[in-house]
Amino acid sequence: MAYTRGNLAVQEQPADKVVRKYRQTTKVVVRRAQLPVQEKMLYLGTVLLCIVIAGIVLWRYAYIYEVNKNIQNMASTTASLQKQITQNDLRKHLLENEVVERATALGYIQPVDTDPIQVSREKGTSTSSTGTQDSK
């Protein structure tokens, strides 16, 4: 008995009775038709439009960010300048109070007549209120 595919329990068939059946199969290949040029251009235009809109939105956000940054810088600069102004006002007030004391310590005296001295705008000339100019 012949050895058939690893099984000895299979009965052999005579060679003339063996009919091999072949099954003919066809495979259907479906090809998609290419997109028309107009449709491709429509898709390309849509994508480009989306990219342009996204670019404009990002540019505006960048501009808003820059403006906010400038506002914060100006606010901090204004705060520091306001602090300096306050300090300078305090120093001015203290110096005004010390002028009389320092002048007295250096031997200066306060004037007794309170008539102001008028100075003309011409270079090198000065007149007093009792001089040629009328005092108002």
A tleap script that builds the chain and sets N, CA, C and O, in Angstrom:
source leaprc.protein.ff14SB
mol = sequence {
  NMET ALA TYR THR ARG GLY ASN LEU ALA VAL
  GLN GLU GLN PRO ALA ASP LYS VAL VAL ARG
  LYS TYR ARG GLN THR THR LYS VAL VAL VAL
  ARG ARG ALA GLN LEU PRO VAL GLN GLU LYS
  MET LEU TYR LEU GLY THR VAL LEU LEU CYS
  ILE VAL ILE ALA GLY ILE VAL LEU TRP ARG
  TYR ALA TYR ILE TYR GLU VAL ASN LYS ASN
  ILE GLN ASN MET ALA SER THR THR ALA SER
  LEU GLN LYS GLN ILE THR GLN ASN ASP LEU
  ARG LYS HIE LEU LEU GLU ASN GLU VAL VAL
  GLU ARG ALA THR ALA LEU GLY TYR ILE GLN
  PRO VAL ASP THR ASP PRO ILE GLN VAL SER
  ARG GLU LYS GLY THR SER THR SER SER THR
  GLY THR GLN ASP SER CLYS
}
set mol.1.N position { 0.816 -1.145 0.000 }
set mol.1.CA position { 0.000 0.000 0.000 }
set mol.1.C position { 0.884 1.240 0.000 }
set mol.1.O position { 1.960 1.259 0.597 }
set mol.2.N position { 0.424 2.226 -0.654 }
set mol.2.CA position { 1.229 3.433 -0.815 }
set mol.2.C position { 0.985 4.399 0.337 }
set mol.2.O position { -0.085 4.430 0.945 }
set mol.3.N position { 1.927 5.112 0.587 }
set mol.3.CA position { 1.875 6.130 1.655 }
set mol.3.C position { 1.288 7.390 1.065 }
set mol.3.O position { 1.874 7.984 0.160 }
set mol.4.N position { 0.139 7.805 1.563 }
set mol.4.CA position { -0.534 8.963 0.996 }
set mol.4.C position { -0.645 10.045 2.054 }
set mol.4.O position { -1.377 9.894 3.032 }
set mol.5.N position { 0.039 11.072 1.868 }
set mol.5.CA position { -0.006 12.275 2.712 }
set mol.5.C position { 0.052 11.939 4.190 }
set mol.5.O position { -0.663 12.536 4.996 }
set mol.6.N position { 0.861 11.030 4.531 }
set mol.6.CA position { 1.075 10.714 5.930 }
set mol.6.C position { -0.002 9.876 6.545 }
set mol.6.O position { 0.043 9.660 7.756 }
set mol.7.N position { -0.976 9.383 5.799 }
set mol.7.CA position { -2.061 8.606 6.367 }
set mol.7.C position { -2.130 7.268 5.637 }
set mol.7.O position { -2.356 7.222 4.428 }
set mol.8.N position { -1.935 6.196 6.370 }
set mol.8.CA position { -1.975 4.870 5.760 }
set mol.8.C position { -3.398 4.331 5.705 }
set mol.8.O position { -3.645 3.319 5.049 }
set mol.9.N position { -4.314 4.970 6.362 }
set mol.9.CA position { -5.685 4.484 6.405 }
set mol.9.C position { -6.490 4.926 5.196 }
set mol.9.O position { -7.672 4.600 5.095 }
set mol.10.N position { -5.900 5.634 4.310 }
set mol.10.CA position { -6.626 6.129 3.150 }
set mol.10.C position { -6.539 5.070 2.062 }
set mol.10.O position { -5.471 4.529 1.779 }
set mol.11.N position { -7.634 4.802 1.489 }
set mol.11.CA position { -7.653 3.813 0.429 }
set mol.11.C position { -7.214 4.448 -0.864 }
set mol.11.O position { -7.604 5.566 -1.201 }
set mol.12.N position { -6.386 3.701 -1.587 }
set mol.12.CA position { -5.880 4.219 -2.842 }
set mol.12.C position { -6.932 4.115 -3.907 }
set mol.12.O position { -7.694 3.151 -3.973 }
set mol.13.N position { -6.955 5.093 -4.708 }
set mol.13.CA position { -7.867 5.053 -5.836 }
set mol.13.C position { -7.053 4.782 -7.091 }
set mol.13.O position { -5.915 5.231 -7.228 }
set mol.14.N position { -7.644 4.063 -7.970 }
set mol.14.CA position { -6.920 3.829 -9.202 }
set mol.14.C position { -6.707 5.135 -9.959 }
set mol.14.O position { -7.482 6.080 -9.816 }
set mol.15.N position { -5.688 5.175 -10.735 }
set mol.15.CA position { -5.278 6.382 -11.422 }
set mol.15.C position { -6.283 6.815 -12.466 }
set mol.15.O position { -6.386 8.012 -12.733 }
set mol.16.N position { -7.024 5.914 -13.067 }
set mol.16.CA position { -7.958 6.303 -14.098 }
set mol.16.C position { -9.220 6.944 -13.524 }
set mol.16.O position { -9.881 7.723 -14.211 }
set mol.17.N position { -9.551 6.637 -12.316 }
set mol.17.CA position { -10.742 7.210 -11.721 }
set mol.17.C position { -10.488 8.601 -11.111 }
set mol.17.O position { -11.421 9.349 -10.816 }
set mol.18.N position { -9.263 8.904 -10.942 }
set mol.18.CA position { -8.953 10.188 -10.314 }
set mol.18.C position { -9.190 11.296 -11.328 }
set mol.18.O position { -8.529 11.365 -12.364 }
set mol.19.N position { -10.107 12.128 -11.021 }
set mol.19.CA position { -10.402 13.250 -11.904 }
set mol.19.C position { -10.080 14.519 -11.101 }
set mol.19.O position { -10.641 14.817 -10.047 }
set mol.20.N position { -9.210 15.167 -11.647 }
set mol.20.CA position { -8.828 16.414 -10.956 }
set mol.20.C position { -9.744 17.538 -11.428 }
set mol.20.O position { -9.910 17.782 -12.623 }
set mol.21.N position { -10.300 18.176 -10.494 }
set mol.21.CA position { -11.179 19.275 -10.836 }
set mol.21.C position { -10.452 20.588 -10.503 }
set mol.21.O position { -9.975 20.812 -9.390 }
set mol.22.N position { -10.402 21.379 -11.466 }
set mol.22.CA position { -9.811 22.703 -11.270 }
set mol.22.C position { -10.929 23.735 -11.267 }
set mol.22.O position { -11.819 23.744 -12.117 }
set mol.23.N position { -10.838 24.557 -10.318 }
set mol.23.CA position { -11.843 25.599 -10.237 }
set mol.23.C position { -11.231 26.875 -10.817 }
set mol.23.O position { -10.217 27.375 -10.329 }
set mol.24.N position { -11.845 27.367 -11.824 }
set mol.24.CA position { -11.334 28.565 -12.447 }
set mol.24.C position { -11.980 29.767 -11.759 }
set mol.24.O position { -13.200 29.928 -11.754 }
set mol.25.N position { -11.134 30.584 -11.193 }
set mol.25.CA position { -11.641 31.770 -10.513 }
set mol.25.C position { -11.118 33.001 -11.234 }
set mol.25.O position { -10.004 33.021 -11.759 }
set mol.26.N position { -11.915 33.972 -11.240 }
set mol.26.CA position { -11.484 35.243 -11.826 }
set mol.26.C position { -11.477 36.280 -10.723 }
set mol.26.O position { -12.374 36.341 -9.882 }
set mol.27.N position { -10.496 37.045 -10.757 }
set mol.27.CA position { -10.370 38.103 -9.778 }
set mol.27.C position { -10.682 39.411 -10.472 }
set mol.27.O position { -10.068 39.765 -11.479 }
set mol.28.N position { -11.622 40.102 -9.930 }
set mol.28.CA position { -12.029 41.363 -10.527 }
set mol.28.C position { -11.188 42.467 -9.898 }
set mol.28.O position { -11.230 42.669 -8.684 }
set mol.29.N position { -10.442 43.166 -10.706 }
set mol.29.CA position { -9.629 44.273 -10.251 }
set mol.29.C position { -10.375 45.557 -10.592 }
set mol.29.O position { -10.649 45.850 -11.756 }
set mol.30.N position { -10.694 46.312 -9.548 }
set mol.30.CA position { -11.436 47.550 -9.751 }
set mol.30.C position { -10.444 48.689 -9.662 }
set mol.30.O position { -9.777 48.880 -8.645 }
set mol.31.N position { -10.361 49.426 -10.722 }
set mol.31.CA position { -9.492 50.603 -10.729 }
set mol.31.C position { -10.363 51.829 -10.573 }
set mol.31.O position { -11.364 52.014 -11.264 }
set mol.32.N position { -9.943 52.647 -9.646 }
set mol.32.CA position { -10.677 53.895 -9.473 }
set mol.32.C position { -10.275 54.857 -10.575 }
set mol.32.O position { -9.104 54.959 -10.941 }
set mol.33.N position { -11.227 55.529 -11.074 }
set mol.33.CA position { -10.932 56.518 -12.103 }
set mol.33.C position { -10.219 57.696 -11.442 }
set mol.33.O position { -10.503 58.032 -10.292 }
set mol.34.N position { -9.314 58.307 -12.151 }
set mol.34.CA position { -8.607 59.463 -11.613 }
set mol.34.C position { -9.561 60.638 -11.472 }
set mol.34.O position { -10.563 60.752 -12.178 }
set mol.35.N position { -9.209 61.503 -10.533 }
set mol.35.CA position { -10.028 62.692 -10.329 }
set mol.35.C position { -9.829 63.646 -11.495 }
set mol.35.O position { -8.730 63.751 -12.040 }
set mol.36.N position { -10.870 64.326 -11.868 }
set mol.36.CA position { -10.715 65.324 -12.927 }
set mol.36.C position { -9.854 66.485 -12.432 }
set mol.36.O position { -9.736 66.716 -11.229 }
set mol.37.N position { -9.267 67.198 -13.360 }
set mol.37.CA position { -8.363 68.300 -13.026 }
set mol.37.C position { -9.108 69.392 -12.260 }
set mol.37.O position { -8.556 69.980 -11.330 }
set mol.38.N position { -10.338 69.664 -12.636 }
set mol.38.CA position { -11.099 70.711 -11.942 }
set mol.38.C position { -11.329 70.356 -10.475 }
set mol.38.O position { -11.257 71.222 -9.603 }
set mol.39.N position { -11.605 69.085 -10.209 }
set mol.39.CA position { -11.822 68.665 -8.830 }
set mol.39.C position { -10.525 68.722 -8.036 }
set mol.39.O position { -10.524 69.092 -6.862 }
set mol.40.N position { -9.416 68.352 -8.684 }
set mol.40.CA position { -8.116 68.469 -8.014 }
set mol.40.C position { -7.814 69.920 -7.683 }
set mol.40.O position { -7.327 70.214 -6.591 }
set mol.41.N position { -8.092 70.819 -8.594 }
set mol.41.CA position { -7.849 72.244 -8.353 }
set mol.41.C position { -8.757 72.769 -7.242 }
set mol.41.O position { -8.346 73.606 -6.438 }
set mol.42.N position { -9.990 72.273 -7.205 }
set mol.42.CA position { -10.902 72.675 -6.132 }
set mol.42.C position { -10.352 72.254 -4.772 }
set mol.42.O position { -10.367 73.048 -3.832 }
set mol.43.N position { -9.871 71.029 -4.653 }
set mol.43.CA position { -9.288 70.558 -3.401 }
set mol.43.C position { -8.042 71.358 -3.041 }
set mol.43.O position { -7.848 71.739 -1.887 }
set mol.44.N position { -7.207 71.606 -4.037 }
set mol.44.CA position { -5.984 72.382 -3.792 }
set mol.44.C position { -6.326 73.797 -3.333 }
set mol.44.O position { -5.698 74.326 -2.416 }
set mol.45.N position { -7.306 74.396 -3.963 }
set mol.45.CA position { -7.726 75.747 -3.561 }
set mol.45.C position { -8.290 75.768 -2.156 }
set mol.45.O position { -8.033 76.701 -1.396 }
set mol.46.N position { -9.053 74.753 -1.806 }
set mol.46.CA position { -9.616 74.668 -0.455 }
set mol.46.C position { -8.516 74.541 0.586 }
set mol.46.O position { -8.561 75.195 1.628 }
set mol.47.N position { -7.532 73.703 0.306 }
set mol.47.CA position { -6.413 73.534 1.239 }
set mol.47.C position { -5.630 74.837 1.370 }
set mol.47.O position { -5.273 75.233 2.480 }
set mol.48.N position { -5.360 75.507 0.249 }
set mol.48.CA position { -4.626 76.777 0.303 }
set mol.48.C position { -5.415 77.842 1.062 }
set mol.48.O position { -4.837 78.618 1.823 }
set mol.49.N position { -6.725 77.881 0.859 }
set mol.49.CA position { -7.558 78.840 1.587 }
set mol.49.C position { -7.498 78.591 3.093 }
set mol.49.O position { -7.404 79.533 3.879 }
set mol.50.N position { -7.552 77.328 3.487 }
set mol.50.CA position { -7.447 76.995 4.922 }
set mol.50.C position { -6.093 77.403 5.480 }
set mol.50.O position { -6.008 77.904 6.601 }
set mol.51.N position { -5.037 77.194 4.706 }
set mol.51.CA position { -3.699 77.572 5.167 }
set mol.51.C position { -3.594 79.085 5.307 }
set mol.51.O position { -3.013 79.572 6.276 }
set mol.52.N position { -4.141 79.833 4.363 }
set mol.52.CA position { -4.097 81.297 4.436 }
set mol.52.C position { -4.875 81.799 5.644 }
set mol.52.O position { -4.408 82.693 6.349 }
set mol.53.N position { -6.046 81.243 5.891 }
set mol.53.CA position { -6.854 81.668 7.044 }
set mol.53.C position { -6.123 81.349 8.347 }
set mol.53.O position { -6.101 82.168 9.266 }
set mol.54.N position { -5.527 80.164 8.425 }
set mol.54.CA position { -4.772 79.811 9.640 }
set mol.54.C position { -3.580 80.751 9.818 }
set mol.54.O position { -3.266 81.138 10.944 }
set mol.55.N position { -2.918 81.119 8.734 }
set mol.55.CA position { -1.791 82.053 8.826 }
set mol.55.C position { -2.219 83.419 9.319 }
set mol.55.O position { -1.541 84.033 10.143 }
set mol.56.N position { -3.357 83.899 8.807 }
set mol.56.CA position { -3.865 85.207 9.242 }
set mol.56.C position { -4.217 85.172 10.723 }
set mol.56.O position { -3.905 86.108 11.458 }
set mol.57.N position { -4.857 84.109 11.159 }
set mol.57.CA position { -5.234 83.990 12.578 }
set mol.57.C position { -3.982 83.950 13.453 }
set mol.57.O position { -3.934 84.616 14.487 }
set mol.58.N position { -2.980 83.186 13.059 }
set mol.58.CA position { -1.739 83.121 13.837 }
set mol.58.C position { -1.030 84.470 13.852 }
set mol.58.O position { -0.480 84.870 14.878 }
set mol.59.N position { -1.040 85.176 12.719 }
set mol.59.CA position { -0.397 86.489 12.667 }
set mol.59.C position { -1.094 87.462 13.607 }
set mol.59.O position { -0.430 88.244 14.286 }
set mol.60.N position { -2.418 87.424 13.655 }
set mol.60.CA position { -3.158 88.311 14.551 }
set mol.60.C position { -2.874 87.977 16.023 }
set mol.60.O position { -2.718 88.874 16.851 }
set mol.61.N position { -2.809 86.688 16.333 }
set mol.61.CA position { -2.476 86.305 17.708 }
set mol.61.C position { -1.072 86.768 18.081 }
set mol.61.O position { -0.842 87.206 19.208 }
set mol.62.N position { -0.142 86.676 17.150 }
set mol.62.CA position { 1.221 87.147 17.424 }
set mol.62.C position { 1.221 88.656 17.646 }
set mol.62.O position { 1.933 89.151 18.519 }
set mol.63.N position { 0.431 89.391 16.864 }
set mol.63.CA position { 0.351 90.837 17.024 }
set mol.63.C position { -0.264 91.198 18.377 }
set mol.63.O position { 0.221 92.097 19.064 }
set mol.64.N position { -1.326 90.498 18.753 }
set mol.64.CA position { -1.970 90.748 20.053 }
set mol.64.C position { -0.995 90.441 21.188 }
set mol.64.O position { -0.936 91.176 22.174 }
set mol.65.N position { -0.235 89.360 21.052 }
set mol.65.CA position { 0.760 89.023 22.069 }
set mol.65.C position { 1.803 90.125 22.187 }
set mol.65.O position { 2.191 90.498 23.294 }
set mol.66.N position { 2.260 90.649 21.048 }
set mol.66.CA position { 3.266 91.714 21.073 }
set mol.66.C position { 2.708 92.976 21.716 }
set mol.66.O position { 3.400 93.631 22.495 }
set mol.67.N position { 1.463 93.323 21.399 }
set mol.67.CA position { 0.845 94.513 21.993 }
set mol.67.C position { 0.704 94.336 23.503 }
set mol.67.O position { 0.995 95.261 24.261 }
set mol.68.N position { 0.264 93.168 23.946 }
set mol.68.CA position { 0.141 92.915 25.384 }
set mol.68.C position { 1.484 92.995 26.085 }
set mol.68.O position { 1.580 93.504 27.201 }
set mol.69.N position { 2.526 92.490 25.425 }
set mol.69.CA position { 3.872 92.568 26.005 }
set mol.69.C position { 4.320 94.021 26.134 }
set mol.69.O position { 4.908 94.402 27.146 }
set mol.70.N position { 4.044 94.836 25.107 }
set mol.70.CA position { 4.390 96.258 25.168 }
set mol.70.C position { 3.605 96.970 26.264 }
set mol.70.O position { 4.144 97.843 26.944 }
set mol.71.N position { 2.347 96.607 26.440 }
set mol.71.CA position { 1.531 97.216 27.496 }
set mol.71.C position { 2.110 96.888 28.869 }
set mol.71.O position { 2.192 97.759 29.736 }
set mol.72.N position { 2.508 95.646 29.063 }
set mol.72.CA position { 3.095 95.257 30.350 }
set mol.72.C position { 4.414 95.988 30.593 }
set mol.72.O position { 4.688 96.421 31.712 }
set mol.73.N position { 5.231 96.124 29.543 }
set mol.73.CA position { 6.494 96.859 29.697 }
set mol.73.C position { 6.234 98.316 30.044 }
set mol.73.O position { 6.900 98.882 30.911 }
set mol.74.N position { 5.260 98.925 29.365 }
set mol.74.CA position { 4.935 100.323 29.651 }
set mol.74.C position { 4.395 100.487 31.065 }
set mol.74.O position { 4.708 101.464 31.746 }
set mol.75.N position { 3.584 99.529 31.506 }
set mol.75.CA position { 3.028 99.611 32.862 }
set mol.75.C position { 4.132 99.522 33.908 }
set mol.75.O position { 4.123 100.262 34.892 }
set mol.76.N position { 5.086 98.611 33.693 }
set mol.76.CA position { 6.182 98.491 34.663 }
set mol.76.C position { 7.080 99.732 34.619 }
set mol.76.O position { 7.557 100.193 35.656 }
set mol.77.N position { 7.306 100.270 33.419 }
set mol.77.CA position { 8.106 101.500 33.302 }
set mol.77.C position { 7.393 102.663 33.968 }
set mol.77.O position { 8.021 103.460 34.665 }
set mol.78.N position { 6.097 102.767 33.763 }
set mol.78.CA position { 5.314 103.844 34.385 }
set mol.78.C position { 5.344 103.722 35.909 }
set mol.78.O position { 5.453 104.728 36.610 }
set mol.79.N position { 5.250 102.514 36.413 }
set mol.79.CA position { 5.288 102.317 37.864 }
set mol.79.C position { 6.642 102.726 38.431 }
set mol.79.O position { 6.706 103.371 39.477 }
set mol.80.N position { 7.727 102.354 37.747 }
set mol.80.CA position { 9.056 102.726 38.245 }
set mol.80.C position { 9.265 104.238 38.158 }
set mol.80.O position { 9.866 104.829 39.055 }
set mol.81.N position { 8.771 104.873 37.080 }
set mol.81.CA position { 8.896 106.329 36.960 }
set mol.81.C position { 8.052 107.045 38.014 }
set mol.81.O position { 8.465 108.071 38.552 }
set mol.82.N position { 6.887 106.510 38.301 }
set mol.82.CA position { 6.043 107.105 39.344 }
set mol.82.C position { 6.732 107.014 40.707 }
set mol.82.O position { 6.641 107.932 41.522 }
set mol.83.N position { 7.415 105.908 40.939 }
set mol.83.CA position { 8.158 105.757 42.190 }
set mol.83.C position { 9.291 106.768 42.267 }
set mol.83.O position { 9.528 107.355 43.323 }
set mol.84.N position { 9.997 106.978 41.152 }
set mol.84.CA position { 11.074 107.968 41.127 }
set mol.84.C position { 10.524 109.380 41.337 }
set mol.84.O position { 11.143 110.182 42.038 }
set mol.85.N position { 9.376 109.693 40.743 }
set mol.85.CA position { 8.770 111.015 40.912 }
set mol.85.C position { 8.423 111.254 42.372 }
set mol.85.O position { 8.645 112.345 42.896 }
set mol.86.N position { 7.886 110.249 43.023 }
set mol.86.CA position { 7.540 110.376 44.438 }
set mol.86.C position { 8.788 110.611 45.278 }
set mol.86.O position { 8.791 111.454 46.175 }
set mol.87.N position { 9.845 109.865 44.986 }
set mol.87.CA position { 11.100 110.046 45.725 }
set mol.87.C position { 11.683 111.438 45.475 }
set mol.87.O position { 12.179 112.078 46.402 }
set mol.88.N position { 11.625 111.905 44.230 }
set mol.88.CA position { 12.159 113.234 43.916 }
set mol.88.C position { 11.331 114.333 44.563 }
set mol.88.O position { 11.893 115.338 44.997 }
set mol.89.N position { 10.020 114.178 44.642 }
set mol.89.CA position { 9.184 115.165 45.336 }
set mol.89.C position { 9.539 115.226 46.818 }
set mol.89.O position { 9.600 116.306 47.404 }
set mol.90.N position { 9.769 114.077 47.411 }
set mol.90.CA position { 10.155 114.041 48.819 }
set mol.90.C position { 11.499 114.735 49.027 }
set mol.90.O position { 11.672 115.517 49.962 }
set mol.91.N position { 12.453 114.432 48.130 }
set mol.91.CA position { 13.774 115.087 48.244 }
set mol.91.C position { 13.660 116.589 48.045 }
set mol.91.O position { 14.329 117.356 48.737 }
set mol.92.N position { 12.809 117.027 47.095 }
set mol.92.CA position { 12.609 118.462 46.853 }
set mol.92.C position { 12.048 119.138 48.098 }
set mol.92.O position { 12.507 120.211 48.492 }
set mol.93.N position { 11.066 118.512 48.706 }
set mol.93.CA position { 10.464 119.077 49.910 }
set mol.93.C position { 11.498 119.180 51.040 }
set mol.93.O position { 11.551 120.186 51.748 }
set mol.94.N position { 12.314 118.139 51.201 }
set mol.94.CA position { 13.339 118.176 52.246 }
set mol.94.C position { 14.386 119.253 51.956 }
set mol.94.O position { 14.832 119.956 52.862 }
set mol.95.N position { 14.774 119.374 50.684 }
set mol.95.CA position { 15.770 120.387 50.341 }
set mol.95.C position { 15.221 121.799 50.519 }
set mol.95.O position { 15.952 122.688 50.956 }
set mol.96.N position { 13.959 122.023 50.192 }
set mol.96.CA position { 13.366 123.351 50.402 }
set mol.96.C position { 13.361 123.723 51.876 }
set mol.96.O position { 13.547 124.887 52.231 }
set mol.97.N position { 13.148 122.738 52.726 }
set mol.97.CA position { 13.147 123.024 54.160 }
set mol.97.C position { 14.563 123.273 54.677 }
set mol.97.O position { 14.737 124.012 55.646 }
set mol.98.N position { 15.558 122.684 54.064 }
set mol.98.CA position { 16.935 122.832 54.531 }
set mol.98.C position { 17.616 124.087 54.011 }
set mol.98.O position { 18.646 124.487 54.553 }
set mol.99.N position { 17.071 124.722 52.973 }
set mol.99.CA position { 17.740 125.884 52.361 }
set mol.99.C position { 17.905 127.004 53.375 }
set mol.99.O position { 18.995 127.561 53.509 }
set mol.100.N position { 16.856 127.337 54.081 }
set mol.100.CA position { 16.918 128.446 55.051 }
set mol.100.C position { 17.919 128.112 56.151 }
set mol.100.O position { 18.712 128.972 56.534 }
set mol.101.N position { 17.901 126.895 56.664 }
set mol.101.CA position { 18.815 126.502 57.732 }
set mol.101.C position { 20.270 126.540 57.262 }
set mol.101.O position { 21.146 127.018 57.982 }
set mol.102.N position { 20.517 126.044 56.077 }
set mol.102.CA position { 21.899 126.029 55.564 }
set mol.102.C position { 22.392 127.443 55.269 }
set mol.102.O position { 23.553 127.767 55.516 }
set mol.103.N position { 21.495 128.288 54.736 }
set mol.103.CA position { 21.885 129.678 54.442 }
set mol.103.C position { 22.204 130.422 55.731 }
set mol.103.O position { 23.173 131.178 55.785 }
set mol.104.N position { 21.414 130.219 56.749 }
set mol.104.CA position { 21.672 130.861 58.039 }
set mol.104.C position { 22.977 130.346 58.621 }
set mol.104.O position { 23.738 131.122 59.199 }
set mol.105.N position { 23.251 129.076 58.485 }
set mol.105.CA position { 24.486 128.503 59.010 }
set mol.105.C position { 25.699 129.049 58.268 }
set mol.105.O position { 26.772 129.191 58.854 }
set mol.106.N position { 25.537 129.360 56.970 }
set mol.106.CA position { 26.650 129.904 56.187 }
set mol.106.C position { 26.785 131.411 56.350 }
set mol.106.O position { 27.748 131.985 55.840 }
set mol.107.N position { 25.859 132.079 57.039 }
set mol.107.CA position { 25.985 133.493 57.332 }
set mol.107.C position { 25.158 134.391 56.437 }
set mol.107.O position { 25.328 135.609 56.483 }
set mol.108.N position { 24.289 133.852 55.643 }
set mol.108.CA position { 23.423 134.669 54.797 }
set mol.108.C position { 22.262 135.193 55.620 }
set mol.108.O position { 21.850 134.574 56.602 }
set mol.109.N position { 21.737 136.349 55.207 }
set mol.109.CA position { 20.582 136.916 55.895 }
set mol.109.C position { 19.436 137.059 54.904 }
set mol.109.O position { 19.659 137.104 53.695 }
set mol.110.N position { 18.215 137.130 55.413 }
set mol.110.CA position { 17.065 137.277 54.546 }
set mol.110.C position { 16.906 138.739 54.159 }
set mol.110.O position { 17.176 139.613 54.983 }
set mol.111.N position { 16.481 139.039 52.941 }
set mol.111.CA position { 16.324 140.433 52.504 }
set mol.111.C position { 15.155 141.094 53.238 }
set mol.111.O position { 14.161 140.457 53.585 }
set mol.112.N position { 15.323 142.406 53.456 }
set mol.112.CA position { 14.279 143.136 54.157 }
set mol.112.C position { 13.276 143.764 53.191 }
set mol.112.O position { 12.087 143.826 53.502 }
set mol.113.N position { 13.724 144.223 52.041 }
set mol.113.CA position { 12.753 144.756 51.081 }
set mol.113.C position { 12.314 143.607 50.160 }
set mol.113.O position { 13.116 142.754 49.779 }
set mol.114.N position { 11.066 143.609 49.827 }
set mol.114.CA position { 10.522 142.502 49.054 }
set mol.114.C position { 10.204 142.891 47.617 }
set mol.114.O position { 9.447 142.194 46.941 }
set mol.115.N position { 10.776 144.002 47.140 }
set mol.115.CA position { 10.537 144.403 45.757 }
set mol.115.C position { 11.310 143.470 44.827 }
set mol.115.O position { 12.515 143.286 44.997 }
set mol.116.N position { 10.639 142.891 43.864 }
set mol.116.CA position { 11.363 141.992 42.958 }
set mol.116.C position { 12.245 142.755 41.992 }
set mol.116.O position { 11.963 143.905 41.656 }
set mol.117.N position { 13.275 142.135 41.561 }
set mol.117.CA position { 14.194 142.730 40.594 }
set mol.117.C position { 13.732 142.295 39.209 }
set mol.117.O position { 13.560 141.103 38.956 }
set mol.118.N position { 13.531 143.254 38.317 }
set mol.118.CA position { 13.100 142.964 36.954 }
set mol.118.C position { 14.337 142.868 36.064 }
set mol.118.O position { 15.197 143.747 36.085 }
set mol.119.N position { 14.414 141.825 35.306 }
set mol.119.CA position { 15.531 141.622 34.386 }
set mol.119.C position { 14.961 141.639 32.980 }
set mol.119.O position { 14.014 140.918 32.668 }
set mol.120.N position { 15.569 142.498 32.115 }
set mol.120.CA position { 15.061 142.558 30.741 }
set mol.120.C position { 15.594 141.367 29.949 }
set mol.120.O position { 16.547 140.700 30.353 }
set mol.121.N position { 14.968 141.130 28.843 }
set mol.121.CA position { 15.363 139.990 28.031 }
set mol.121.C position { 16.583 140.271 27.176 }
set mol.121.O position { 17.158 139.351 26.594 }
set mol.122.N position { 16.972 141.498 27.096 }
set mol.122.CA position { 18.161 141.835 26.307 }
set mol.122.C position { 19.399 141.391 27.069 }
set mol.122.O position { 19.438 141.415 28.300 }
set mol.123.N position { 20.393 140.993 26.321 }
set mol.123.CA position { 21.591 140.428 26.936 }
set mol.123.C position { 22.404 141.537 27.608 }
set mol.123.O position { 22.708 142.567 27.006 }
set mol.124.N position { 22.741 141.296 28.862 }
set mol.124.CA position { 23.646 142.180 29.581 }
set mol.124.C position { 23.013 143.388 30.205 }
set mol.124.O position { 23.731 144.189 30.803 }
set mol.125.N position { 21.716 143.576 30.108 }
set mol.125.CA position { 21.089 144.731 30.742 }
set mol.125.C position { 20.124 144.255 31.801 }
set mol.125.O position { 19.436 143.249 31.625 }
set mol.126.N position { 20.075 144.966 32.876 }
set mol.126.CA position { 19.113 144.644 33.922 }
set mol.126.C position { 18.612 145.945 34.516 }
set mol.126.O position { 19.353 146.924 34.605 }
set mol.127.N position { 17.371 145.950 34.915 }
set mol.127.CA position { 16.793 147.128 35.561 }
set mol.127.C position { 16.016 146.678 36.767 }
set mol.127.O position { 15.496 145.563 36.805 }
set mol.128.N position { 15.937 147.540 37.747 }
set mol.128.CA position { 15.157 147.212 38.929 }
set mol.128.C position { 13.757 147.777 38.760 }
set mol.128.O position { 13.473 148.475 37.786 }
set mol.129.N position { 12.888 147.473 39.709 }
set mol.129.CA position { 11.508 147.951 39.622 }
set mol.129.C position { 11.434 149.466 39.774 }
set mol.129.O position { 10.451 150.073 39.349 }
set mol.130.N position { 12.446 150.089 40.368 }
set mol.130.CA position { 12.457 151.510 40.550 }
set mol.130.C position { 13.126 152.211 39.370 }
set mol.130.O position { 13.195 153.440 39.334 }
set mol.131.N position { 13.614 151.439 38.412 }
set mol.131.CA position { 14.360 151.992 37.266 }
set mol.131.C position { 13.434 152.477 36.173 }
set mol.131.O position { 12.368 153.030 36.444 }
set mol.132.N position { 13.850 152.265 34.932 }
set mol.132.CA position { 13.150 152.824 33.783 }
set mol.132.C position { 11.904 152.047 33.387 }
set mol.132.O position { 11.018 152.605 32.740 }
set mol.133.N position { 11.813 150.787 33.755 }
set mol.133.CA position { 10.641 150.005 33.393 }
set mol.133.C position { 9.535 150.220 34.405 }
set mol.133.O position { 9.791 150.446 35.588 }
set mol.134.N position { 8.301 150.148 33.927 }
set mol.134.CA position { 7.147 150.291 34.805 }
set mol.134.C position { 6.888 148.958 35.489 }
set mol.134.O position { 6.918 147.907 34.850 }
set mol.135.N position { 6.642 149.007 36.757 }
set mol.135.CA position { 6.289 147.787 37.473 }
set mol.135.C position { 4.779 147.679 37.538 }
set mol.135.O position { 4.094 148.688 37.706 }
set mol.136.N position { 4.281 146.543 37.415 }
set mol.136.CA position { 2.846 146.341 37.386 }
set mol.136.C position { 2.380 145.734 38.671 }
set mol.136.O position { 1.186 145.485 38.839 }
savepdb mol mol.pdb
quit
